[in-house]
Amino acid sequence: MLEKALQGNKAYWGWIATLLAFIGVGFGCYMYQLNQGLAITGLSRDVSWGLYIGQLTYMVGIAASAVMLVLPYYLHNYKAFGKLVIFGEFLAVSAVVVCLLFVIVDLGQPQRLLNVILHPTPSSVLFWDMVVLNGYLFLNIIIGWSVLHAVKKGVPPANWLKFLIYLSIPWAVSIHTVTAFLYAGLPGRYFWLDSLLAASFLASAFAAGPSLLLLILFVVRRVANLEIPKEAIQTMAKIITYAWTINVFMVGLKIFTIYYSQHPGKMLGFDYLYFGYEDYTQMVPWMWNFVFLALVALALLIHPGTRNNQTTLTIALVMVFVAGWIDKGLALVIGGFVPNPFKVYTEYWPTIPEVFITIGVYAIGLLILTILYKVALSVQEEST
């Protein structure tokens, strides 16, 4: 079926060429980083994780969000999601690949990844993060490709596939839970020392992930005439609304707990992010943009009139995705490192090579997603 990805119009090949150009630039910057080391990034002794790990954290949530389509369709027989589930699973595949690539580029010597396999340490959360991420990747590849093959032949999926589908539901929850444990298991970082961190990760993921999927499907509908049932759009919009409401509520809980208790360690991180400290204020505009986007998106999603309107719904989806990225893909990592446990402020900002490497990784993910979606669309068109 992969041969269908080799068929397309000029716009399709132009898009592929654009992605390949970004991949080329990103790969060149990565070769420079591999030669010079992580000194070319904005990382330092005090800030050892940055843009790469932030994107890993956020994209794990995007990958986990596929369960928001899988669960209603396979467990509750919700037919409106019938033709859309495959797109959610393929988005999960590309998102997990992006996650794994960000792990690679974050390492000064990527061959050290082999140590996790050659010298497994089950007591380490990193070991289990490798297990759940790779397991979820293979689950979605097998499920998505097998279902698509069944659609092409016009037969029901094999019975053995149901076990993997049911297994993928708790597995989706596990990948973001284990990722949260990577942060929450570091007692010296008060900003991350939160028992609700995994729950807030999942709430954010179940809003931002479906938001991205809907936005992509809207684009696919325009360029490939994909039919998206109105009922499916509204159901996904409601799922996003519930998840985003819970996420905003959890942010409020954290703020109340920290400032009402006047916990000094936790207050330092939030003070830096939202108000700055002396001349260290580079994150303040980002965080207040997060607050604005989060609240406006919530208002647009809660009101039935704006949620049912295509234009205002699209605006809300973009706001949710961007706000989720600011919160989990940027502020989460920086807030945990600045200030350090000795109250020393060492600000971090990614360098130009770091940004281009990040863009290159995302371009690889989009290339994989484009190929998988092209195959899925072609098979669905032939089966109708």
KACOR-V179713 format. One record per backbone hydrogen bond with DSSP energy under -1.0 kcal/mol. NH is the residue of the N-H (numbers start at 1). CO is the residue of the C=O. E is the energy in kcal/mol with one decimal. If there is no record, write none. Layout:
# KACOR-V179713
nh=[NH	NH]
co=[CO	CO]
e=[E	E]
This chain:
# KACOR-V179713
nh=[4	5	6	7	13	14	15	16	17	18	19	20	21	22	23	24	25	26	27	28	29	30	31	32	33	34	35	36	37	40	41	44	54	55	56	57	58	59	60	61	62	63	64	65	66	67	68	69	70	71	73	74	75	78	79	81	82	85	88	89	90	91	92	93	94	95	96	97	98	99	100	101	102	103	104	105	106	107	112	113	114	115	116	118	119	124	128	129	130	131	132	133	134	135	136	137	138	139	140	141	142	143	144	145	146	147	148	149	150	151	152	153	154	155	161	162	165	166	167	168	171	172	173	174	175	177	178	179	180	181	182	184	185	186	189	192	194	197	200	201	202	203	204	205	206	208	209	211	212	213	214	215	216	217	218	219	220	221	222	223	224	233	234	235	236	237	238	239	240	241	242	243	244	245	246	247	248	249	250	251	252	253	254	255	256	257	258	259	260	261	263	267	268	270	271	272	273	274	275	276	277	280	281	284	287	288	289	290	291	292	293	294	295	296	297	298	299	300	301	302	303	307	308	313	314	315	316	317	318	319	320	321	322	323	324	325	326	327	328	329	331	332	334	335	338	340	343	355	356	357	358	359	360	361	362	363	364	365	366	367	368	369	370	371	372	373	374	375	376	377	378	379	380	381	382	383]
co=[1	2	3	4	9	10	11	12	13	14	15	16	17	18	19	20	21	22	23	24	25	26	27	28	29	30	31	32	33	37	38	47	50	51	52	53	54	55	56	57	58	59	60	61	63	64	65	66	66	67	69	70	71	72	77	78	79	81	84	85	86	87	88	89	90	91	92	93	94	95	96	97	98	99	100	101	102	104	109	110	111	112	113	114	115	121	124	125	126	127	128	129	130	131	132	133	134	135	136	137	138	139	140	141	142	143	144	145	146	147	148	149	150	150	158	159	161	162	163	164	167	168	169	170	171	173	174	175	176	177	178	180	181	183	186	189	192	194	196	197	198	199	200	201	202	204	205	207	208	209	210	211	212	213	214	215	216	217	218	219	220	229	230	231	232	233	234	235	236	237	238	239	240	241	242	243	244	245	246	247	248	249	250	251	252	253	254	255	256	257	258	263	264	266	267	268	269	270	271	271	280	277	279	281	283	284	285	286	287	288	289	290	291	292	293	294	295	296	297	298	299	303	304	309	310	311	312	313	314	315	316	317	318	319	320	321	322	323	324	325	326	327	330	331	334	344	340	351	352	353	354	355	356	357	358	359	360	361	362	363	364	365	366	367	368	369	370	371	372	373	374	375	376	377	378	379]
e=[-1.8	-1.8	-1.5	-1.3	-2.1	-2.3	-2.1	-2.1	-2.5	-2.1	-2.2	-2.5	-2.0	-2.1	-2.5	-2.4	-2.2	-2.7	-2.7	-2.2	-2.2	-2.1	-2.4	-1.7	-2.3	-3.0	-1.7	-2.6	-3.0	-1.5	-1.6	-2.2	-2.2	-2.3	-2.1	-2.5	-2.1	-2.9	-1.8	-1.1	-1.5	-2.3	-2.3	-1.4	-1.4	-1.7	-2.1	-1.8	-2.1	-2.5	-1.8	-2.7	-2.0	-2.0	-1.2	-1.5	-2.3	-1.8	-1.6	-2.3	-2.2	-1.8	-1.7	-1.8	-2.1	-2.3	-2.4	-2.1	-2.1	-2.2	-2.5	-2.2	-2.1	-1.5	-1.8	-2.6	-1.3	-1.0	-2.3	-2.1	-1.6	-1.4	-1.2	-3.6	-2.3	-2.6	-1.2	-2.2	-2.0	-1.9	-2.8	-2.2	-2.1	-2.3	-2.4	-2.1	-2.3	-2.3	-2.2	-2.1	-2.6	-2.8	-2.5	-2.3	-2.2	-2.6	-2.2	-2.2	-2.0	-2.2	-2.2	-1.7	-1.0	-2.3	-1.2	-1.5	-2.3	-2.7	-2.2	-2.0	-1.6	-1.9	-1.2	-2.0	-1.7	-1.7	-2.9	-1.4	-2.0	-1.9	-1.3	-3.0	-1.8	-1.8	-2.0	-1.2	-2.1	-1.5	-2.7	-2.4	-2.2	-2.4	-2.4	-2.5	-2.8	-3.1	-2.5	-1.5	-2.4	-2.5	-2.7	-2.3	-2.6	-2.7	-2.3	-1.7	-2.7	-2.5	-1.3	-2.0	-2.7	-1.9	-2.3	-2.2	-2.5	-2.3	-2.0	-2.2	-2.6	-2.1	-2.6	-2.5	-2.9	-2.3	-2.1	-2.3	-2.6	-2.2	-2.3	-1.9	-2.1	-2.1	-2.3	-2.2	-2.5	-2.7	-2.6	-2.4	-2.8	-1.5	-1.6	-2.3	-1.5	-1.5	-3.1	-2.3	-2.1	-2.6	-2.4	-1.6	-1.8	-2.8	-1.3	-1.1	-2.3	-2.1	-1.8	-2.0	-2.2	-2.2	-2.9	-2.9	-2.3	-2.5	-2.4	-1.9	-2.2	-2.4	-2.2	-2.4	-1.8	-2.3	-2.0	-2.5	-2.1	-2.1	-2.2	-2.5	-2.3	-2.3	-2.6	-2.4	-2.6	-2.9	-2.5	-1.8	-2.4	-2.3	-2.9	-1.7	-3.0	-1.2	-1.8	-3.1	-2.2	-2.2	-2.7	-2.2	-2.5	-2.4	-2.0	-2.6	-2.4	-2.2	-2.3	-2.3	-1.8	-2.0	-2.5	-2.2	-2.4	-2.5	-2.8	-2.3	-2.5	-2.7	-2.4	-2.1	-2.4	-2.9	-2.0	-2.4	-2.4	-2.3	-1.9	-1.7]
